[in-house]
Amino acid sequence: MSFLFFILGVSTLIISTTSCHNVIVARQVPCFVAKVIDQAIDGSLDAANGSIREIAPTNRLADDTADNWTSCATEQTLVDIAYFFDRRPN
């Protein structure tokens, strides 16, 4: 039996200074897992739109004009993702 563990927790994620969002952050997730989660929840691979978002290395959400997973050099590359479970920033 194998288990997958990801680092979940509270962290600083810069979204907006004027609104509040409930978000779960998962750090160090392999790209292929992030894409599967994105496809399962949002119905499409769009790293900058929907409930699942890529977190850029600057701790900001990925550019909302880019729909591809920009940090994924390979499917094993580790990325950070945010899950907006009630309200989305856009």
Number of C-alpha atoms within 10 A of each C-alpha: 2 4 4 5 9 12 11 13 10 10 11 9 15 11 13 10 6 5 7 11 13 11 18 16 21 20 17 15 19 17 22 16 14 26 23 14 17 23 15 12 14 15 11 15 21 21 29 21 23 19 20 27 26 30 25 17 11 9 14 14 21 22 16 14 10 12 16 17 20 15 17 16 10 10 12 12 13 18 22 23 27 20 20 17 12 9 13 16 13 8
